[in-house]
Protein backbone atom coordinates (compact mmCIF):
# COMPACT_ATOMS: atom_id res chain seq x y z
CA UNK A 1 0.00 0.00 0.00
CA UNK A 2 1.23 3.50 -0.85
CA UNK A 3 2.31 5.68 2.04
CA UNK A 4 1.33 8.82 0.09
CA UNK A 5 -1.33 9.60 -2.51
CA UNK A 6 -0.73 12.63 -4.74
CA UNK A 7 -3.90 14.71 -5.01
CA UNK A 8 -2.58 17.67 -7.05
CA UNK A 9 0.60 18.39 -8.99
CA UNK A 10 1.00 22.13 -9.62
CA UNK A 11 3.95 23.58 -11.57
CA UNK A 12 5.43 26.64 -9.86
CA UNK A 13 8.00 26.96 -12.63
CA UNK A 14 9.51 24.77 -15.34
CA UNK A 15 11.57 22.97 -12.70
CA UNK A 16 9.68 23.24 -9.39
CA UNK A 17 6.62 21.13 -8.77
CA UNK A 18 4.22 21.59 -5.85
CA UNK A 19 2.59 18.34 -4.77
CA UNK A 20 -0.45 18.25 -2.52
CA UNK A 21 -0.46 14.82 -0.95
CA UNK A 22 -2.77 12.78 1.21
CA UNK A 23 -1.41 10.38 3.79
CA UNK A 24 -3.95 7.52 3.72
CA UNK A 25 -3.02 6.16 7.15
CA UNK A 26 -4.35 9.28 8.89
CA UNK A 27 -6.26 11.09 6.10
CA UNK A 28 -4.21 14.27 6.53
CA UNK A 29 -2.99 16.36 3.61
CA UNK A 30 0.34 18.13 3.26
CA UNK A 31 2.39 20.00 0.67
CA UNK A 32 5.73 18.98 -0.80
CA UNK A 33 7.90 21.02 -3.17
CA UNK A 34 10.00 18.98 -5.55
CA UNK A 35 12.73 19.88 -8.02
CA UNK A 36 11.25 18.22 -11.11
CA UNK A 37 10.33 19.25 -14.63
CA UNK A 38 6.59 19.63 -15.09
CA UNK A 39 6.79 17.93 -18.47
CA UNK A 40 8.14 14.84 -16.68
CA UNK A 41 5.11 14.87 -14.37
CA UNK A 42 2.89 14.47 -17.43
CA UNK A 43 4.62 11.26 -18.52
CA UNK A 44 2.74 8.01 -17.92
CA UNK A 45 3.69 6.44 -14.61
CA UNK A 46 5.59 9.45 -13.24
CA UNK A 47 3.06 10.28 -10.50
CA UNK A 48 2.58 6.60 -9.56
CA UNK A 49 6.35 6.23 -9.26
CA UNK A 50 6.56 9.34 -7.07
CA UNK A 51 3.86 7.98 -4.79
CA UNK A 52 6.01 4.90 -4.23
CA UNK A 53 9.25 6.80 -3.58
CA UNK A 54 8.35 10.08 -1.83
CA UNK A 55 9.20 10.17 1.86
CA UNK A 56 6.46 11.19 4.27
CA UNK A 57 6.57 14.92 5.02
CA UNK A 58 8.22 15.64 8.35
CA UNK A 59 5.65 16.04 11.07
CA UNK A 60 6.76 19.17 12.89
CA UNK A 61 5.65 19.33 16.51
CA UNK A 62 6.02 22.32 18.79
CA UNK A 63 8.68 21.58 21.32
CA UNK A 64 12.15 22.36 22.54
CA UNK A 65 13.70 22.27 19.06
CA UNK A 66 11.01 24.34 17.30
CA UNK A 67 11.02 28.03 16.45
CA UNK A 68 8.34 30.55 15.51
CA UNK A 69 8.56 32.11 12.07
CA UNK A 70 6.79 35.31 11.09
CA UNK A 71 6.05 36.32 7.49
CA UNK A 72 4.86 39.68 6.25
CA UNK A 73 2.63 39.27 3.21
CA UNK A 74 0.30 41.55 1.29
CA UNK A 75 -3.25 41.06 2.55
CA UNK A 76 -4.82 40.36 -0.85
CA UNK A 77 -2.14 37.80 -1.76
CA UNK A 78 -2.61 36.10 1.60
CA UNK A 79 -6.38 35.92 1.06
CA UNK A 80 -6.00 34.40 -2.43
CA UNK A 81 -3.40 31.93 -1.16
CA UNK A 82 -5.57 30.95 1.80
CA UNK A 83 -8.58 30.31 -0.49
CA UNK A 84 -6.48 28.25 -2.90
CA UNK A 85 -4.98 26.22 -0.06
CA UNK A 86 -8.47 25.53 1.33
CA UNK A 87 -9.61 24.33 -2.11
CA UNK A 88 -6.80 21.77 -2.34
CA UNK A 89 -7.00 20.72 1.32
CA UNK A 90 -3.88 22.21 2.90
CA UNK A 91 -3.20 25.20 5.14
CA UNK A 92 -1.13 28.26 4.31
CA UNK A 93 1.20 27.14 7.09
CA UNK A 94 1.75 23.77 5.39
CA UNK A 95 2.52 25.52 2.11
CA UNK A 96 4.99 27.87 3.83
CA UNK A 97 6.63 24.95 5.64
CA UNK A 98 6.99 23.06 2.34
CA UNK A 99 8.77 26.10 0.88
CA UNK A 100 11.10 26.34 3.89
CA UNK A 101 11.92 22.61 3.63
CA UNK A 102 12.62 22.99 -0.09
CA UNK A 103 14.91 25.99 0.43
CA UNK A 104 16.77 24.27 3.27
CA UNK A 105 17.67 21.23 1.15
CA UNK A 106 21.13 21.73 -0.37
CA UNK A 107 20.16 19.55 -3.36
CA UNK A 108 17.64 22.22 -4.41
CA UNK A 109 19.91 25.29 -4.27
CA UNK A 110 20.76 25.37 -7.99
CA UNK A 111 17.10 25.06 -9.01
CA UNK A 112 16.09 27.62 -6.40
CA UNK A 113 18.69 30.15 -7.61
CA UNK A 114 17.44 29.81 -11.19
CA UNK A 115 13.82 30.19 -10.04
CA UNK A 116 14.61 33.29 -7.99
CA UNK A 117 16.45 34.89 -10.95
CA UNK A 118 13.30 34.52 -13.03
CA UNK A 119 11.10 35.90 -10.27
CA UNK A 120 13.10 39.13 -9.89
N, C-alpha and C positions, 0 to 999 in steps of 0.2 A: 504494500500500500504506500502511496506517495505521502511524504511528510508535508508537502506544500502543494497547493493548487493555485495556478496563476489565473487570476480573474481578469486583469487588464494588463496590457503591455502598451505603454505610451511613450513615443519617442520625444525626448527633450531636445535632442540634436541628432545629427547623423550618427553619432557614436555613443550617446548616453541614452539608456533605456530605463524608464521607470516601470517597475512591476508592482502591481497591487496583488498581494497574495492572500490566500486563506489557508489557515492551518487547521486541517480537518479534525485533529484530535481535540481541539478546544473551540473551534468555530470562530476564532478571532481573525481579524485581518491585519495586515501590516504592509509597509511600503519598503521596497528594495530598489536602490539605484544600481545599475549594472553598466559597465563599459562594454557595449556591444553595438554593432551596426544594426540599425532598424531593418535594413533589407534582409539581414540574416534571420531576424525574428519572423519574417514572412515565409521562410523556407519550410517545407513540410518536415515535421518532426522536431523542429527547433524548440518550441515551447514544451513539448512533452519531455525532451531531453533535459531542459532546464529544470523542470519539476522534479526530475530524478536526482539532479546533482546540486541544486541550490541548498546551502545550509540554512537552517532555521534562523530568522532574525534574532539578534541578541535581545533577550528580555531584560530591559533595564529596570531595576528596582531602586527606589530611593533608599539610601543607606549611607554608610560611612564613606564609601568611595564615590558617591555621586556629587554632582555640582548643579547649580541652577544656571540656566542660560537665558538671557533676555535678548529679544530681537525687536528692533524698531522697524515697522513696516507701514506703508501707506494704507490708510483705512479701507479704501475701495479695493485695493489688491488683496488685502486680508479677507475681506468679505467674499470676493469671487473665489479665492483659494479655499476658504472654508466651505462654501457651497459645493465646489467641485469635489473636495475631499468627502463630504457627506454623501454625494451621489455615488462615489466608488467604494464607500465603506471604510474609510480611514479617517484619522483625525489630522489636523494641521500639525500637531506635535509629532505624530508618526512620520509625516512627510519631512518635517524639519530634521528629525533624528536620522532618517534615511540619508539626507543630504550630508549631515555631519559625518556619518559613518563612511560615506563614499569619499568625502574629502580627506578623511583621516587615513585612508588606505593608500599606502605608498604606491601600489600597483596602478592606481588611477591618476596619479599626478600628471602624466603626460597628456592624457585625454582631458583632464580638467583644465590644464593650461590652455589647450587649444580651444576648448569650449568658452572659457573666460575671454580669450582674445576676440572671439566672434560676438560676444555679448557686449563688449565695450565699444 
